[in-house]
Amino acid sequence: MCRFVLYQGPPLTLASLVIDPANSIINQSLRARESDDAINGDGFGVAWYVPELSEEAGVFKSFTPAWSNQNLIHLARVTKSRCVMAHVRAATPGLSVSELDCHPFTRGRFTFMHNGDVGGFSHIRRAIQQRLSDRAFASIQGSTDSVHLFALFLDHMWHSHITDPLEAMAASLLRAVHDVRALQEAHHVREYNYLNIAISDGTQSVALRFTTDEPKHASSLYVHTGRKYVCDGNICRMVDPEKGQGAVLVSSEPLSDDPGWQAVPVNHLVKVSQEQTVQIVEVKVA
């Protein structure tokens, strides 16, 4: 299983997520603590937003392992952002390992990451594509279940009539998952879904922890909220924030041992507003 982290809050360096913490994303690429795949060496990616320059995220990714990529280390040390998404990949057996298939994926102002599997994807891939609009189909770059999930989300988002951006993102993600479930039912797919997903537009974000398997088999996901995230050397922790300086972290695994990390309940959605307020709600997808 892949590992990822989403950060939203006051500006911080990419290194504060990718390199510095005791359980940084680079460390998770080498020895993940809460995954069947301890090694996540089939590529990596990091996306960050600089809204004063563009509404679209900057992205750097490679199919090389994160732990050996010197360009990532140099970039992370000198790049700051209020919204960062980083991912290390363990490719599903049988799927390709290429830069196109590395997360995060971007389209317009949206950035998307996925950890897990769409059950029986090979049996419903064509059906997913047939369901998509031409615009959403054109967004697919790569061959994985993840990029097809992202395309379904985009289709619903582009056609959403919900005026609140955060609620529109949440509803569009759940509708994409519903599409997958409906197609699996129609094609008699019995494999389980493992869908840990994070999406952001640089201002607000949503994350999902979902499975059709028994809850004990769900991929891990944690949230840390309401405090300021700081790194001093290799010690990273949450501290009491100044007014308006609170941050939110959503991560496959806690980045540090400081208290405050909470497991997201299985089959729940995390909604992060632009003010860094967090709402965690139960979801039911037929």
C-alpha positions in Angstrom: 0.0 0.0 0.0 1.2 3.5 -0.7 1.7 6.2 1.9 0.7 9.9 1.7 0.4 13.1 3.7 -1.6 16.3 3.2 -0.8 19.5 5.0 -2.9 22.7 5.2 -1.9 25.7 7.3 0.7 28.4 7.7 3.6 28.1 5.2 6.2 25.5 5.9 9.0 23.8 3.9 8.4 20.6 2.0 11.2 19.1 4.0 9.1 19.4 7.2 6.9 16.7 5.7 9.2 14.8 3.4 12.5 14.7 5.2 12.6 16.0 8.8 10.1 14.1 10.9 11.0 10.8 12.6 8.4 9.1 10.4 8.7 11.4 7.3 7.4 10.4 3.9 10.9 9.4 2.9 11.2 7.2 6.0 7.8 5.7 5.2 9.0 4.9 1.7 11.8 2.7 3.3 10.0 1.3 6.3 6.3 2.0 6.6 5.1 1.1 10.1 1.4 0.4 9.4 1.3 -1.2 6.0 1.6 -4.7 4.5 4.2 -3.2 2.2 7.1 -1.8 4.3 8.8 -0.6 1.2 7.2 2.0 -1.0 9.9 2.4 -3.7 7.9 2.6 -6.9 8.1 6.3 -7.3 7.0 9.4 -5.4 5.5 12.8 -5.9 4.9 16.1 -4.1 2.5 18.9 -5.0 2.4 22.4 -3.4 0.4 25.5 -4.0 1.6 29.0 -4.5 -1.7 30.9 -4.9 0.0 34.3 -5.6 1.5 32.8 -8.7 -1.1 30.2 -9.9 -4.2 28.4 -8.8 -2.6 25.2 -10.1 -0.2 23.3 -7.9 3.4 22.8 -8.7 4.3 19.2 -9.0 7.6 17.2 -8.8 7.4 13.4 -9.2 9.6 10.5 -10.4 9.4 6.7 -10.7 12.6 6.5 -8.7 12.5 5.7 -4.9 12.1 8.8 -2.8 15.0 7.9 -0.5 17.6 8.2 -3.3 16.3 11.2 -5.2 18.7 14.1 -4.5 16.6 16.5 -6.5 13.7 16.0 -4.1 15.9 16.6 -1.1 17.3 19.9 -2.5 13.9 21.1 -3.6 12.2 20.3 -0.4 14.8 22.2 1.7 14.0 25.6 0.0 10.3 25.4 -1.0 7.5 26.6 1.2 3.7 26.3 0.8 0.5 26.6 2.8 -0.8 23.4 1.2 1.4 20.4 0.4 0.6 16.9 -0.7 3.2 14.2 -0.8 3.0 10.5 -1.8 5.2 7.4 -2.0 4.1 4.5 -4.1 4.0 0.8 -3.9 2.6 -0.2 -7.3 -0.3 -2.7 -7.4 1.2 -6.0 -8.8 0.7 -6.1 -12.6 0.4 -2.3 -13.0 3.1 -0.2 -14.6 5.8 1.8 -12.8 6.1 5.1 -14.7 6.2 8.8 -13.9 2.7 9.2 -15.3 1.4 6.7 -12.7 3.0 8.4 -9.8 0.8 10.5 -7.5 -0.2 13.2 -6.8 -2.3 13.8 -10.0 -3.4 17.3 -10.9 -6.0 18.9 -13.2 -6.7 22.6 -13.0 -6.8 23.6 -9.4 -7.4 20.1 -8.1 -4.7 17.7 -6.7 -5.5 14.0 -5.9 -3.8 11.1 -4.1 -4.9 7.6 -3.5 -3.7 4.7 -1.3 -5.3 1.3 -1.9 -7.1 -0.5 -4.7 -10.3 -0.4 -6.7 -11.5 -4.0 -6.5 -11.6 -5.7 -9.9 -10.4 -2.6 -11.7 -9.5 -4.5 -14.8 -13.1 -5.7 -15.2 -14.6 -2.2 -14.9 -11.9 0.0 -16.4 -13.7 0.2 -19.8 -17.1 0.8 -18.1 -15.6 3.7 -16.1 -14.2 5.3 -19.2 -17.6 5.0 -21.0 -19.2 6.8 -18.1 -16.9 9.8 -18.4 -17.5 13.0 -20.3 -15.0 13.7 -23.1 -13.4 16.4 -20.9 -12.9 14.0 -18.0 -11.7 11.2 -20.2 -9.1 13.5 -21.6 -7.8 14.2 -18.1 -6.6 10.5 -17.7 -2.9 10.4 -18.0 -1.6 7.0 -16.9 -3.2 3.5 -16.6 -4.0 3.1 -12.9 -7.3 2.8 -11.0 -6.3 6.0 -9.2 -6.3 8.2 -12.3 -9.7 6.8 -13.2 -11.1 7.6 -9.8 -9.8 11.1 -10.2 -11.5 11.5 -13.6 -14.8 10.4 -12.0 -14.3 13.0 -9.3 -13.6 15.7 -11.8 -16.6 14.9 -13.9 -18.9 15.2 -10.9 -17.1 18.4 -9.7 -17.3 20.1 -13.0 -21.1 19.4 -13.2 -21.8 20.1 -9.5 -24.5 22.6 -8.6 -23.3 22.9 -5.0 -22.1 26.4 -4.4 -20.0 25.7 -1.4 -16.6 24.5 -2.8 -15.8 22.2 0.2 -19.2 20.6 0.1 -19.0 20.2 -3.7 -15.6 18.5 -3.3 -17.0 16.1 -0.7 -20.1 15.3 -2.6 -18.2 14.7 -5.9 -15.8 12.3 -4.2 -18.6 10.3 -2.7 -20.4 10.2 -6.0 -17.2 8.9 -7.7 -17.0 6.1 -5.1 -20.7 5.4 -5.7 -20.0 5.1 -9.5 -17.3 2.5 -8.8 -19.6 0.5 -6.5 -22.4 0.5 -9.0 -20.2 -0.7 -11.8 -18.7 -3.4 -9.6 -22.2 -4.6 -8.9 -23.2 -4.5 -12.5 -20.1 -6.5 -13.5 -20.3 -9.0 -10.6 -17.0 -7.9 -9.1 -16.5 -9.3 -5.7 -13.0 -8.0 -4.8 -12.8 -5.4 -2.0 -12.2 -1.7 -2.3 -9.5 0.0 -0.2 -9.9 3.7 -0.9 -7.8 6.2 1.2 -8.0 9.4 -0.8 -7.0 13.0 -0.4 -8.0 15.9 -2.6 -7.3 19.6 -2.4 -7.8 22.8 -4.4 -5.1 24.5 -2.3 -7.7 26.3 -0.1 -9.8 23.5 1.3 -9.4 19.7 1.3 -11.2 16.4 1.7 -9.9 13.0 2.7 -11.6 9.6 2.8 -10.9 6.4 4.6 -13.1 3.7 3.0 -13.2 0.0 2.5 -15.8 -2.7 1.6 -13.7 -5.2 3.5 -13.9 -5.8 7.2 -12.9 -2.5 9.0 -9.9 -4.2 10.6 -8.4 -4.5 7.1 -8.8 -0.9 6.2 -5.6 1.1 5.3 -4.5 3.4 8.1 -5.2 7.1 8.1 -4.7 9.8 10.8 -5.5 13.4 11.4 -3.8 16.1 13.5 -5.5 19.4 13.9 -5.9 22.7 15.7 -2.2 23.3 16.5 0.9 24.7 14.7 3.3 22.2 13.1 7.0 23.1 13.6 10.3 21.3 13.0 13.5 22.0 14.8 16.2 20.0 13.3 14.9 16.4 13.1 12.4 17.0 15.9 8.9 17.8 14.5 5.9 18.4 16.7 2.6 20.3 17.1 2.7 23.3 19.4 0.0 25.7 20.7 -0.5 28.2 17.8 -0.8 31.9 17.6 -4.3 33.1 16.5 -4.9 32.0 13.0 -1.8 29.8 12.8 -3.4 26.4 13.4 -2.7 23.6 10.9 -4.2 20.3 9.8 -2.3 17.2 8.8 -3.9 14.1 7.3 -1.4 11.3 7.0 -1.3 7.5 6.3 0.8 7.3 9.5 1.7 9.7 12.3 4.8 11.7 11.3 6.0 12.0 14.9 5.3 10.6 18.4 3.8 13.7 19.8 0.2 13.4 21.2 -2.8 14.5 19.1 -2.7 12.1 16.2 -6.2 10.6 15.9 -7.1 7.6 13.7 -9.8 8.5 11.2 -12.7 6.0 11.7 -13.2 3.6 8.9 -15.7 4.7 6.3 -15.5 8.4 7.3 -14.8 11.6 5.4 -12.6 14.4 6.6 -13.5 17.9 5.5 -10.9 20.7 6.0 -12.1 24.2 5.5 -10.0 27.2 4.4 -9.9 28.3 8.1 -8.4 24.9 9.0 -11.6 23.7 10.8 -12.1 20.0 10.5 -15.3 18.0 10.3 -15.2 14.1 10.3 -18.4 12.5 9.1 -19.5 8.9 8.5 -20.2 8.0 4.9 -22.4 5.2 3.5 -21.8 4.2 -0.1 -24.2 1.5 -1.4 
